[in-house]
Amino acid sequence: MSTFSGLNTATTALWAQQRGLDVTGQNIANVNTPGYSRQRAELQSVGGNAVPAMTSISNQVGQGVDADKITRIRDAFLESRAQTEGASTAQMTVADDTLAQIEQAFREPGETGISQKLTDVFTSWNDLANNPTGDGARAAVLNKTATLVAELHTTGANLDKQWVQTRDSLDTLTQGVNAKAQSIAGLNIAIKRATQAGLPVNELADKRDGLVLELSAAIGATSTPGSDGQVNVVVAGSTLISGGSTIAIKAVGTKDPKSATLSNPSFVTDPGGTMLTIGGTAGGKLTALAQTIPSYRTALDGVAKQLATELNATHAAGFDKAGAAGEPLFDDGSGTLPVDVTTITAGNLTLRITDTAKLAAAVTGPGPSSDGRNATALSKLKDLAASTPEAYRKLIVSLGVQASVATSNLQTQTVISSQVDASRESVSGINIDEEMTNMLQFQHAYSAAARMITTIDETLDVLINRTGRVGL
């Protein structure tokens, strides 16, 4: 065994402890860097020769320590959970925001909503019943009814505008998704090349995994490990990213809220045109376009139809100021008779009568009459068990309940997602106290290795310079 073998052991110790200090410094430097994963220098003892040379003798101690490998601390299970929970949180966030915007469109409860306008219309008919010949009372009926019609138009238009804006956002989202996919594929290529060349890839992998999490939140993607440090990304069973190659997605389908269905609009692969069952933010938006917004738009149209049906029928049973039979109050804007109420929506509901004398307040006729009993009948329509105000109230109650449930679900999901993130952080995050402890540990180990070299140097000095010099 060589007299100088201890120097090699001490040298590897110095290098390994220095390596550990470098890694600790990198961790401390990135303590506030988003997406950075804690790194660790893997120290491994270097054994002696299993089969020594013929002229050498092994001391069976070893040849020091090796610290070539730097490990990125990650938990694959928690990473997968974070992708899944992040997608769920994003989808529920869209659902909550969608219902909140619908509530803003209806503006209930309040003085400017449809509910108050319905009350004003039926109150005006009651006032006309008390003064059937008064032009002021008749003008009030037309004014309040026109205001109600305008409010139905505004609310319907707001829902349509919300639908169009959500549909337009799909194109922007698609561009972002495809750009992230290209970036992930590029990082996969860089990681593969670096891995094969034996170069460090931890920072590249951190950046790539951060993009994968963003992709998961956007479209519900999940990742699986590939060869040479790469990852594959799958969306709804279709592989979006495989190593360095990608398949783009695009939003297709109608841009007209009136023609939306459960599968239109949708996301498909490009090329290929395979329809994808998307999650995350995109999935939430598709649900809003196909179900949430259309359901309330349909319910509002139903209120407009019921209003026209009830008031047209009752008004037609009376006689106007000149004694003529009552005409329909509402139509779909076409002006044709007879009125087909099935074509009426909140957007096209039109008040046909603009002449106060045409309001059929009386039940006696033909001929002029001061009877106001038909106006009374019109005012009492609000008291029916299945009246228009009651139908609208049920719509608003349903909206309130659904919005409350969506908010509650989002709060619960946010807690779950936060817990998963906290678990991930406990594994891959930087703990300053731990890093400071590691730093002291490596520092003292470095000092000890340096002292070992000094000791060997002193020993060699005695051996070389003083051995054989007797008496000196």
C-alpha positions as CSV (number, residue, x, y, z in Angstrom):
1,M,0.0,0.0,0.0
2,S,1.3,3.5,-0.9
3,T,2.4,5.8,1.9
4,F,0.6,8.6,0.0
5,S,-2.8,6.8,-0.3
6,G,-4.2,8.8,2.6
7,L,-3.8,12.0,0.6
8,N,-6.1,10.7,-2.1
9,T,-8.7,9.8,0.5
10,A,-8.5,13.3,2.1
11,T,-8.6,14.9,-1.4
12,T,-11.9,13.2,-2.2
13,A,-13.2,14.2,1.2
14,L,-12.3,17.9,0.5
15,W,-13.9,17.7,-3.0
16,A,-17.1,16.0,-1.7
17,Q,-17.6,18.4,1.2
18,Q,-17.0,21.3,-1.2
19,R,-19.6,19.8,-3.5
20,G,-22.0,19.6,-0.7
21,L,-21.4,23.2,0.2
22,D,-22.0,24.3,-3.4
23,V,-25.3,22.4,-3.5
24,T,-26.4,23.9,-0.2
25,G,-25.5,27.4,-1.5
26,Q,-27.6,26.7,-4.6
27,N,-30.5,25.7,-2.5
28,I,-30.2,28.8,-0.3
29,A,-29.9,31.1,-3.3
30,N,-33.1,29.7,-4.7
31,V,-35.2,29.7,-1.5
32,N,-37.7,32.1,-3.1
33,T,-37.5,30.9,-6.6
34,P,-40.9,29.6,-7.8
35,G,-40.8,26.0,-8.9
36,Y,-37.3,25.3,-7.6
37,S,-36.8,21.8,-6.2
38,R,-34.4,21.2,-3.4
39,Q,-31.2,19.4,-4.5
40,R,-29.0,17.1,-2.6
41,A,-25.4,15.9,-3.1
42,E,-25.4,12.1,-2.9
43,L,-22.3,11.1,-1.0
44,Q,-21.1,7.5,-1.6
45,S,-18.1,5.8,-0.2
46,V,-15.5,4.5,-2.7
47,G,-14.3,1.0,-1.9
48,G,-10.9,-0.5,-2.2
49,N,-9.8,-2.7,-5.1
50,A,-11.6,-6.0,-5.1
51,V,-8.7,-7.7,-6.9
52,P,-5.4,-5.9,-6.0
53,A,-2.4,-6.0,-8.2
54,M,0.1,-8.8,-7.6
55,T,2.6,-6.5,-6.0
56,S,0.1,-4.5,-3.9
57,I,-1.7,-5.2,-0.7
58,S,-5.2,-3.8,0.0
59,N,-5.8,-2.2,3.4
60,Q,-9.5,-3.0,3.0
61,V,-10.4,0.5,4.1
62,G,-11.5,2.2,0.9
63,Q,-10.4,5.1,-1.3
64,G,-12.5,8.0,0.0
65,V,-15.9,9.4,-1.0
66,D,-17.6,10.3,-4.3
67,A,-20.2,13.1,-4.7
68,D,-20.7,13.1,-8.5
69,K,-24.5,12.7,-8.3
70,I,-26.8,15.6,-7.5
71,T,-30.4,14.5,-6.8
72,R,-33.4,16.7,-7.3
73,I,-35.8,15.9,-4.4
74,R,-39.3,15.3,-5.8
75,D,-42.2,12.9,-4.9
76,A,-43.7,11.5,-8.1
77,F,-47.0,10.6,-6.3
78,L,-47.4,14.1,-5.0
79,E,-46.6,15.6,-8.4
80,S,-49.3,13.5,-9.9
81,R,-51.8,14.6,-7.2
82,A,-50.8,18.2,-7.8
83,Q,-51.6,17.9,-11.5
84,T,-55.0,16.3,-10.8
85,E,-56.1,18.6,-8.0
86,G,-54.8,21.7,-9.9
87,A,-57.0,20.7,-12.9
88,S,-60.0,20.3,-10.6
89,T,-59.5,23.6,-8.9
90,A,-59.2,25.4,-12.2
91,Q,-62.4,23.8,-13.5
92,M,-64.3,24.7,-10.4
93,T,-63.0,28.2,-10.4
94,V,-64.4,28.7,-13.9
95,A,-67.8,27.3,-12.8
96,D,-67.9,29.7,-9.8
97,D,-66.9,32.7,-11.9
98,T,-69.5,31.8,-14.6
99,L,-72.3,31.6,-12.1
100,A,-71.2,34.9,-10.5
101,Q,-71.3,36.6,-13.8
102,I,-74.8,35.2,-14.5
103,E,-75.9,36.6,-11.1
104,Q,-74.6,40.0,-12.2
105,A,-76.6,39.7,-15.4
106,F,-79.8,39.2,-13.5
107,R,-79.0,41.8,-10.7
108,E,-81.2,40.2,-8.1
109,P,-82.3,41.1,-5.6
110,G,-82.4,44.8,-6.4
111,E,-84.5,47.7,-7.7
112,T,-83.2,47.3,-11.2
113,G,-83.9,43.6,-11.8
114,I,-86.7,41.8,-13.6
115,S,-88.5,40.9,-10.4
116,Q,-89.1,44.6,-9.5
117,K,-90.1,45.3,-13.1
118,L,-92.7,42.5,-13.0
119,T,-94.1,43.9,-9.8
120,D,-94.4,47.4,-11.3
121,V,-96.3,46.0,-14.3
122,F,-98.9,44.2,-12.3
123,T,-99.2,47.2,-9.9
124,S,-99.8,49.5,-12.9
125,W,-102.7,47.2,-14.1
126,N,-104.2,47.4,-10.6
127,D,-104.0,51.2,-10.7
128,L,-105.7,51.1,-14.1
129,A,-108.5,49.0,-12.7
130,N,-109.2,51.7,-10.2
131,N,-109.2,54.4,-12.9
132,P,-110.0,52.6,-16.2
133,T,-110.6,55.8,-18.2
134,G,-107.6,57.8,-17.0
135,D,-105.0,58.4,-19.6
136,G,-102.3,58.7,-17.0
137,A,-103.0,55.2,-15.6
138,R,-103.0,53.8,-19.1
139,A,-99.7,55.5,-20.0
140,A,-98.2,54.1,-16.8
141,V,-99.1,50.5,-17.9
142,L,-97.4,51.0,-21.2
143,N,-94.4,52.6,-19.7
144,K,-93.9,49.9,-17.0
145,T,-94.4,47.2,-19.6
146,A,-91.9,48.7,-22.0
147,T,-89.4,49.0,-19.1
148,L,-89.9,45.3,-18.3
149,V,-89.4,44.3,-22.0
150,A,-86.2,46.4,-22.1
151,E,-84.9,44.7,-19.0
152,L,-85.6,41.2,-20.5
153,H,-83.7,42.3,-23.6
154,T,-80.8,43.6,-21.5
155,T,-80.5,40.5,-19.4
156,G,-80.7,38.2,-22.4
157,A,-78.1,40.3,-24.2
158,N,-75.8,40.1,-21.2
159,L,-76.0,36.3,-21.1
160,D,-75.3,36.1,-24.8
161,K,-72.4,38.5,-24.4
162,Q,-71.0,36.3,-21.6
163,W,-71.3,33.3,-23.8
164,V,-69.5,35.0,-26.7
165,Q,-66.7,36.2,-24.5
166,T,-66.2,32.8,-23.0
167,R,-66.2,31.2,-26.5
168,D,-63.6,33.8,-27.7
169,S,-61.4,33.0,-24.7
170,L,-61.1,29.4,-25.9
171,D,-59.0,30.5,-28.9
172,T,-56.6,32.5,-26.6
173,L,-56.4,29.5,-24.2
174,T,-55.6,27.2,-27.1
175,Q,-52.7,29.4,-28.2
176,G,-51.3,29.4,-24.7
177,V,-51.6,25.6,-24.4
178,N,-49.9,24.9,-27.7
179,A,-47.0,27.3,-26.8
180,K,-46.5,25.6,-23.4
181,A,-46.6,22.2,-25.1
182,Q,-43.8,23.3,-27.5
183,S,-41.8,24.6,-24.6
184,I,-42.1,21.3,-22.7
185,A,-41.1,19.3,-25.8
186,G,-38.1,21.6,-26.3
187,L,-37.0,21.1,-22.7
188,N,-37.5,17.4,-23.1
189,I,-35.0,17.4,-25.9
190,A,-32.5,19.5,-24.0
191,I,-32.8,17.2,-20.9
192,K,-32.3,14.1,-23.0
193,R,-29.1,15.5,-24.6
194,A,-27.7,16.7,-21.3
195,T,-28.5,13.4,-19.6
196,Q,-26.8,11.4,-22.3
197,A,-23.8,13.8,-22.0
198,G,-23.7,13.5,-18.2
199,L,-24.5,17.2,-17.7
200,P,-26.7,18.6,-14.9
201,V,-30.5,18.9,-15.8
202,N,-32.1,19.7,-12.5
203,E,-32.9,23.3,-13.3
204,L,-34.3,22.3,-16.8
205,A,-36.4,19.7,-15.2
206,D,-37.8,22.2,-12.7
207,K,-38.8,24.6,-15.4
208,R,-40.4,21.8,-17.5
209,D,-42.4,20.4,-14.5
210,G,-43.7,23.9,-13.8
211,L,-45.0,24.1,-17.3
212,V,-46.6,20.7,-17.0
213,L,-48.5,21.9,-13.9
214,E,-49.7,25.0,-15.8
215,L,-50.8,22.7,-18.6
216,S,-52.7,20.5,-16.1
217,A,-54.5,23.5,-14.8
218,A,-55.3,24.7,-18.3
219,I,-56.6,21.4,-19.9
220,G,-56.4,18.7,-17.3
221,A,-53.2,17.1,-18.6
222,T,-51.2,14.5,-16.7
223,S,-47.6,13.4,-17.2
224,T,-45.7,10.1,-17.1
225,P,-42.0,9.5,-17.0
226,G,-40.1,8.8,-20.3
227,S,-36.6,7.8,-21.2
228,D,-33.5,9.8,-20.4
229,G,-35.3,12.1,-18.0
230,Q,-38.1,13.1,-20.4
231,V,-41.8,13.1,-19.7
232,N,-44.9,12.3,-21.8
233,V,-48.0,14.4,-21.4
234,V,-51.5,12.9,-21.9
235,V,-54.8,14.6,-22.3
236,A,-58.0,12.5,-22.1
237,G,-56.2,9.4,-23.3
238,S,-54.5,11.2,-26.2
239,T,-50.8,11.8,-26.0
240,L,-50.2,15.5,-26.4
241,I,-46.4,15.4,-25.8
242,S,-44.1,12.4,-26.5
243,G,-40.5,13.2,-25.8
244,G,-39.7,16.1,-28.2
245,S,-42.8,15.8,-30.4
246,T,-46.1,17.5,-29.8
247,I,-49.7,17.4,-31.2
248,A,-51.5,20.8,-31.0
249,I,-55.1,21.3,-30.0
250,K,-57.7,23.7,-31.3
251,A,-61.1,24.9,-30.4
252,V,-63.8,24.2,-33.0
253,G,-67.5,24.6,-33.3
254,T,-70.2,27.3,-33.2
255,K,-69.7,30.8,-32.2
256,D,-73.5,31.4,-31.9
257,P,-74.9,31.0,-28.4
258,K,-78.3,29.8,-29.9
259,S,-76.7,26.8,-31.6
260,A,-74.6,25.5,-28.7
261,T,-74.9,21.8,-27.8
262,L,-73.1,19.4,-25.4
263,S,-70.5,18.7,-28.0
264,N,-70.4,22.0,-29.8
265,P,-68.0,23.8,-29.3
266,S,-65.3,21.4,-28.4
267,F,-61.5,20.8,-28.5
268,V,-59.9,18.5,-31.1
269,T,-56.3,17.4,-31.9
270,D,-54.6,19.3,-34.7
271,P,-53.8,17.4,-36.9
272,G,-56.2,14.4,-36.6
273,G,-59.3,16.1,-35.4
274,T,-59.9,13.7,-32.5
275,M,-62.3,15.1,-30.0
276,L,-60.8,15.5,-26.5
277,T,-62.5,15.4,-23.2
278,I,-60.8,18.4,-21.7
279,G,-60.5,19.2,-18.0
280,G,-59.1,22.2,-16.1
281,T,-59.9,25.7,-17.2
282,A,-60.8,24.7,-20.7
283,G,-63.2,22.0,-19.4
284,G,-64.9,24.5,-17.2
285,K,-65.4,26.9,-20.1
286,L,-66.8,24.2,-22.2
287,T,-69.3,23.3,-19.5
288,A,-70.3,27.0,-19.2
289,L,-70.8,27.2,-23.0
290,A,-72.7,23.9,-23.4
291,Q,-74.7,23.8,-20.2
292,T,-74.6,26.6,-17.6
293,I,-75.2,29.7,-19.7
294,P,-77.6,28.1,-22.2
295,S,-79.7,26.7,-19.3
296,Y,-80.3,30.1,-17.8
297,R,-80.8,31.7,-21.2
298,T,-83.5,29.1,-21.9
299,A,-85.1,29.7,-18.5
300,L,-85.2,33.4,-19.2
301,D,-86.8,32.8,-22.6
302,G,-89.4,30.6,-20.8
303,V,-90.2,33.5,-18.5
304,A,-90.7,35.8,-21.5
305,K,-93.0,33.2,-23.2
306,Q,-95.0,32.7,-20.1
307,L,-95.4,36.4,-19.7
308,A,-96.6,36.8,-23.2
309,T,-98.9,33.8,-23.0
310,E,-100.7,34.9,-19.8
311,L,-101.0,38.6,-20.6
312,N,-102.0,38.1,-24.2
313,A,-104.8,35.6,-23.3
314,T,-106.2,37.7,-20.5
315,H,-105.9,40.9,-22.5
316,A,-107.7,39.4,-25.5
317,A,-110.7,38.6,-23.2
318,G,-111.3,42.3,-22.5
319,F,-112.3,45.4,-24.5
320,D,-110.3,48.6,-25.1
321,K,-111.4,52.2,-24.5
322,A,-113.3,52.3,-27.8
323,G,-115.1,49.0,-27.0
324,A,-113.0,46.9,-29.5
325,A,-111.8,43.4,-28.5
326,G,-108.4,43.4,-26.9
327,E,-105.4,42.8,-29.1
328,P,-102.3,40.7,-28.1
329,L,-100.0,42.8,-25.9
330,F,-96.8,41.0,-27.0
331,D,-95.3,39.3,-30.1
332,D,-91.9,38.3,-31.4
333,G,-91.4,41.6,-33.2
334,S,-92.7,40.3,-36.5
335,G,-96.0,42.1,-36.2
336,T,-98.0,39.2,-37.7
337,L,-101.3,37.9,-36.4
338,P,-102.2,35.6,-34.9
339,V,-99.2,35.8,-32.5
340,D,-97.2,32.6,-32.1
341,V,-95.8,32.7,-28.6
342,T,-93.6,29.7,-29.2
343,T,-91.2,32.0,-31.2
344,I,-91.0,34.5,-28.4
345,T,-87.7,34.8,-26.5
346,A,-86.3,37.3,-24.0
347,G,-84.4,38.9,-26.8
348,N,-87.3,39.4,-29.3
349,L,-90.2,40.0,-26.9
350,T,-92.0,43.1,-28.3
351,L,-94.8,45.3,-26.9
352,R,-97.2,45.5,-29.8
353,I,-99.6,48.1,-28.3
354,T,-98.3,51.7,-28.1
355,D,-101.7,53.5,-28.0
356,T,-103.1,53.9,-24.5
357,A,-106.7,53.6,-25.8
358,K,-105.9,50.1,-27.0
359,L,-105.5,48.7,-23.5
360,A,-108.4,46.4,-22.8
361,A,-109.3,47.2,-19.2
362,A,-113.0,46.4,-19.5
363,V,-114.9,43.1,-19.7
364,T,-118.1,44.6,-21.1
365,G,-118.4,45.4,-24.8
366,P,-118.4,45.9,-27.6
367,G,-118.8,49.7,-27.2
368,P,-117.3,52.2,-24.9
369,S,-117.1,51.1,-21.3
370,S,-115.7,52.4,-18.0
371,D,-115.5,48.9,-16.6
372,G,-112.0,48.0,-15.2
373,R,-112.6,44.4,-14.3
374,N,-110.3,43.0,-17.0
375,A,-107.5,45.2,-15.7
376,T,-108.2,43.7,-12.3
377,A,-107.9,40.2,-13.8
378,L,-104.6,41.2,-15.4
379,S,-103.3,42.5,-12.1
380,K,-104.2,39.3,-10.3
381,L,-102.2,37.1,-12.7
382,K,-99.3,37.6,-10.3
383,D,-101.2,35.7,-7.6
384,L,-101.5,32.5,-9.5
385,A,-99.6,29.4,-8.2
386,A,-97.7,29.1,-11.5
387,S,-97.5,32.8,-12.4
388,T,-94.8,34.5,-14.3
389,P,-93.3,36.2,-11.2
390,E,-93.3,32.8,-9.5
391,A,-91.5,31.2,-12.4
392,Y,-88.9,33.9,-12.4
393,R,-88.5,33.6,-8.6
394,K,-87.8,29.9,-9.0
395,L,-85.2,30.7,-11.7
396,I,-83.4,33.1,-9.3
397,V,-83.6,30.8,-6.3
398,S,-82.1,28.0,-8.5
399,L,-79.3,30.3,-9.6
400,G,-78.6,31.3,-6.1
401,V,-78.4,27.7,-4.9
402,Q,-76.2,26.6,-7.8
403,A,-73.9,29.5,-7.3
404,S,-73.7,28.9,-3.5
405,V,-72.9,25.2,-4.1
406,A,-70.2,26.1,-6.7
407,T,-68.6,28.5,-4.3
408,S,-68.7,25.9,-1.5
409,N,-67.2,23.2,-3.8
410,L,-64.4,25.6,-4.8
411,Q,-63.6,26.4,-1.2
412,T,-63.3,22.7,-0.4
413,Q,-61.3,22.0,-3.4
414,T,-59.0,24.9,-2.7
415,V,-58.2,23.5,0.7
416,I,-57.5,20.1,-0.8
417,S,-55.2,21.6,-3.4
418,S,-53.4,23.7,-0.8
419,Q,-52.8,20.6,1.3
420,V,-51.3,18.8,-1.7
421,D,-49.1,21.8,-2.5
422,A,-48.0,21.9,1.2
423,S,-47.1,18.3,1.0
424,R,-45.1,18.9,-2.2
425,E,-43.4,21.8,-0.6
426,S,-42.5,19.8,2.5
427,V,-40.6,17.4,0.2
428,S,-39.1,19.6,-2.5
429,G,-39.2,23.0,-0.8
430,I,-36.2,24.7,0.8
431,N,-36.0,24.7,4.6
432,I,-33.5,27.4,5.6
433,D,-32.8,25.8,9.0
434,E,-32.0,22.5,7.4
435,E,-29.8,24.1,4.8
436,M,-27.9,26.0,7.5
437,T,-27.4,22.8,9.4
438,N,-26.1,21.1,6.3
439,M,-23.8,24.0,5.6
440,L,-22.2,23.7,9.1
441,Q,-21.9,19.9,8.7
442,F,-20.1,20.2,5.3
443,Q,-18.0,23.1,6.6
444,H,-16.7,21.1,9.6
445,A,-16.2,18.0,7.5
446,Y,-14.2,20.1,5.1
447,S,-12.1,21.4,8.0
448,A,-11.6,17.8,9.2
449,A,-10.4,16.6,5.8
450,A,-8.0,19.6,5.6
451,R,-6.7,18.7,9.0
452,M,-6.2,15.1,7.8
453,I,-4.0,16.4,4.9
454,T,-2.0,18.5,7.4
455,T,-1.5,15.4,9.6
456,I,-0.4,13.3,6.7
457,D,1.9,16.1,5.6
458,E,3.5,16.2,9.0
459,T,3.9,12.4,9.0
460,L,5.5,12.4,5.6
461,D,7.8,15.2,6.7
462,V,9.1,13.1,9.6
463,L,9.4,10.0,7.3
464,I,11.2,11.8,4.5
465,N,13.3,14.4,6.3
466,R,14.1,12.9,9.7
467,T,14.1,9.1,9.3
468,G,17.8,7.8,9.5
469,R,19.2,10.9,11.0
470,V,20.1,9.5,14.4
471,G,21.1,11.9,17.1
472,L,20.0,15.0,15.3
